[in-house]
Amino acid sequence: MQSQTQLPSAPQHRRGAQRYRLQRRLGGSLQYTLLAILLFFAFFIILVMVAMSLRPTVLIYADFWALPWPPVMTNYRTAVFDLLPSMWRTLWISVVSIVGMLAVACPSAYAFARMRFPGSGVLFYVVLAVMMIPGIILLTPHFILAQQLQLRGTLYGLIIFYIAGGQPFAIFLISTFFRSQSEEIFEAARIDGASEFHSLLRIAIPLAWPILMTVAILNFLSIYDDFIWPRLMLPQHLETLVLALERYNPKIGEYSSRPELGPQAAGYVFASLPQLLIFVFAMKYFIQGLTSGAVKA
C-alpha cells in the first residue's frame, strides 16, 4: 500500500510562519541589544574623557561623575598651546616615514611577486622570519646602531629606523596583493614594450591603492603612538606628541601627587583627532585592502 504524505493544514502553516517570524524578531532584538551594550562599554571611557576635558580640575576632584555644564574650554586652549608643536612634529615624522616605507617596499614586493631570480623564495622566507621577531627585542641593537651612526638626537634617525622596521610587514602585505593581480595585464604590458619599472608604476601600484592605504594606516597608528623609541632617540626639545603628553603626569617628589585632569583629558582628546580623522575618511580603503588583497591570496 502506497503511503500518502500528509500536508500541513493552512492554520498550522500560519502558526509555523508566525513562530518563525517571532523567533527572528527575538533573535534580532537580542543581537542589537548585545551590540548596544558592547558599543556603550567601548565608548564609555571616551565619553568620560571628553566630559573631563570640559570641566575644571577642581570640580573633577569634587564630583567626578557630574555633567560638564557649563562646558569650559580653558583646558583645550592650554592643551593646544602645549601640544601643537609636538603634534606637527609627530605628523611630519609619520608622513615622511610612511612615504619612505612605501617607496622602498613597493619595488621589493613587486620583485618578489612578479620577478623570478635565484634565491627569491629564501629571501621571502627571511622577510617573514624577520617579521616574526618582537620589536622590543630589537631595541637594544637598534639603539647601539643609532649611537654608532650618530643618529641619536635627530628626527632623521628616528625616521630611518621607522622605514627600515616597517619593511617586512609592508613587503609581505603588498607582495600578497601583487600576486593576486591578473598576470594577463602584465603580459600585455610587456608585449607593448613596457619595462618592469613602468609596469610597477602604471599598473601594479595604481591597482594596489587599497592595500597601500592599509599599510599606511597601520604604520601611521604605530608611529603616531610610539613611546619607547622616541624616548630613547630624541631630546626634550624634539619630543613627539606622546612624550609631550607625559608632561601632564606628576613627577616623583613633586609637591602634589594629583595631576591636572582637565588639561590632561583635553590633551588626550586633542591628540586623538588625527586618528579620528583617519578612521572617518580612510577606513573604507583600509577595509578594501584587507578584503581584496590578503584574504583573496
N, C-alpha and C positions, 0 to 999 in steps of 0.2 A: 504494500500500500504506500503510495507516494504521500510524504508529509507535506503539508502546506505551511508556509511561513506566515505567521500572524502579524500583520502590520499594526503599528500603534494607532490608536484612535486619535481623532482630532483634539479632544481635551487633553490627552496625555502628551501629545506633541506640543501643545501650547504651554503646558506646565513645564515640560523639559526646556523649552526655549526661554521661558521666564526664569527658571532656575539658573540657566547658563548666563543670561544677562545679569542676574543678581550677583553671581559669582565673579563675573568680570568687573562689575562696579565695585564690589568689595575689594577685589584684588587691586584694582586701580587706585582706590581710595587709600588702601594700606601702603602702596608704593609711594604715592605722593606725600602721605604723612611722614614716612620714614625719610624721604628726601628733604622735606621741610625741616625735620629735626636735625639732620646732618648739616643742612645749609645754615641753620641757626648756630650750631656749635662751631662751624667753620668761620663764620663772620662775627661771632660774638666778641672775640678778642680785638678784632679790627674796630668794631663799633665802640668798645670801651676805650681804645687808644684815641680814636677821633674825639670822643666825648672828653677825655682828659686833656686833649690839646686845646680845647675851647674853654678851659677853666683855669683860674689862678691856682698855683701850687698850694697855697694856704687852705683854700676851700677843698681841694682834693684830699688833703690830710684830715680835714674836719669832717667831711662826709663823702666817702669815696663813691658811693652809688648815686649821688644826686645828679639830676639832669643839668647839662650845660646851658643854663638860662639865667641871665642873658649871656650869649656867647662872647668871649673875649679873644681878640685877635692879636694881643700883645705877644703871646707865645710864638706865633708864626712870624712876626717881624723879627724877633730875636733869633729864631731858627734859620730863617732865610739869610739874615746878615752873617750868621756864624758859618753856615754850611754851603752857601752858594759857590765860593771859590773852589772848595773841595769837590763839589758836585761836578762843576765844569771840568775839573782836572780828571775826575774818575770817568766821565763820559768820553773825554778825549782819549784816555788810555784804552777804554773799551773799544771805541770805534777803530782806532789805529791797529789795535791787536787783532780784531776780527778781520779787518781788510787784509792785513798781512797774512793771517792764518789761512784765509780762503785763497789768496794769491799763490801760496805755496802748496796748499792741499789739493787744489783742483788739477794742476798738471800731474801731480803724483797719483791721484786717484784715477785720472784718465789713463795713465800709463799702466796701472795695474788692471784696469778694466778692459782696455781696448788694444793694448800692445802686448806682443809676446817677445820676451827677452830672457836670456838664461838667468835662472835664479829668481824669477818673479814670484813664484809660489812660496819659496822660502822667505823672501823678503816680506811678503804679505803676512805670513805667519809670525815673523818677527815684530811687525807692526801690531798685530793682535796681542802678542805676548807683552809688549811694552804697555799697551792699553790696560792690561790687567794688573799692572803694578800700582799699588795705592800711592796717591800723590804725597802723602805725609812721609813715606819712606824716602822720597827723593828730595826732601827739603834740605837735608844736610849736604849732599853732594852738589845740589844747585847753589847753595849758599857759598860753599867753598869755591866753586867755579866762578860765581859772580865776583867774589872777593879777588881772585887771581886775575880776572879780566878787567878789574876796576870798573865794574858796572854798578856797584852799590852806591846809593845816594842819587841816582838819576832815574828819570822816568823811562828812558830808553832801555835801561837794564831790566826794568820791570816788563816792558812790552816784549822784548826779545824772548824772555822766558815764557811769557804767555803764548806767543806764537809757536814756539817750539813745543811747549807742553800740550797744546791743543791739536797737534798734527795727527797723532794716532787715531783718535776718535773721529776727527774730520775726514781723514783718508778712508777709514773703514766705512763710514756712512755714505760719503759721496761716491766712492767706488761701487758700493752696492747699488746705488741709484743708476750710475752709468751703465752697469751690466744689464739693468732692466730695460734700457732703451733699445729700440729696434736696430738691429745690425744692418738692415737694408738701407737705412738713411745714410749711414756712414759709407757703405759700399757705393752708393750713388754719388756721394761727395768725392770719393777717391776717383771714380770714373771721370768726373768733371774736372779733375786735376787739383782738388783741394788737398793741402798737406794736413798732417795730423794736428798741427798747431791751429790751422784755420777751422778744422772740424771741432776742435775743443772750444774755440771762441764763438763760433757761429752756430753750432748745433748742440753740443753737449751741455755747455753752460746755460744757454737760454732755456733748454728743456728741463734743466735741473734747478730752476729757480726755487721751487718749494723746498727741496732738501737743503739748498744753500741757506735759505731763511731759517730752517730748523737748526742747522749748525750754528748760525749766527746768534739765534735767540738763546740756545743752550749755553754757549760760551759767554754771551753778554751777562746772563744771570750769574754765571760762575765768577767772572772777573769783577762784576759790579759788587758782589757780596764778599769778595775775598778779604780776609783779615790777616792771616798769618804771614803770607809772602810780602805784602806791602809793609807790615810791621818790621820785618827783617831787612827790607831793602831801602826804605825811604826815611829821610829825616823828617822832623816835625813840620818844617815849612813846606814840604811837598806831600803831606799826608793826603790819603784818599778819603772818600766820604765815610766809610765805615770807621776809619781811625778818628775822623773828626767827631763822629757820634760818641766815641768813647769819652770825650771830654765832659759829657754830661754826667758821667758816673763819678761818685765821690771817691777821692783817693784815700788810701790808708793814712791815718794820722791827721786828717783834716779836722777842723773844729766841729764840723757837723757831718753826721753819717747819713743824713737824709738828702737824696738827690732832688733836683728841681724837676718834679714830674711833669709840670705843664710844658716848659720848653723842650724837655726830653721827648714827650709824646708828639709834640709838634714837629720836632726834628725827624722822628721816625716816619710821620705821615709825609713830610716833605721829601724825605729820601726815597719813599716808596712810589712817588709819582712817575718816574721813568719806567719802572717795571709795570705799573698800572697801564700806562700808555701803550707799552709793547703788548700787553695782554689784550687790550681792546682792539688795536689796529693790526697786529701781526699774528694773532693766534690762528687765523684762518690758514695762513701759509704754513704755520707750524704743524697743524693737523694734516694738511695736504702732504707735507713732506714725510710725515710718519706713515701715512696710509698708502701713499702712492709708490714710495721707494722701498723702504726697509721691509715692509710686510710682503710686497709683491715678490721681492727677490728671495 
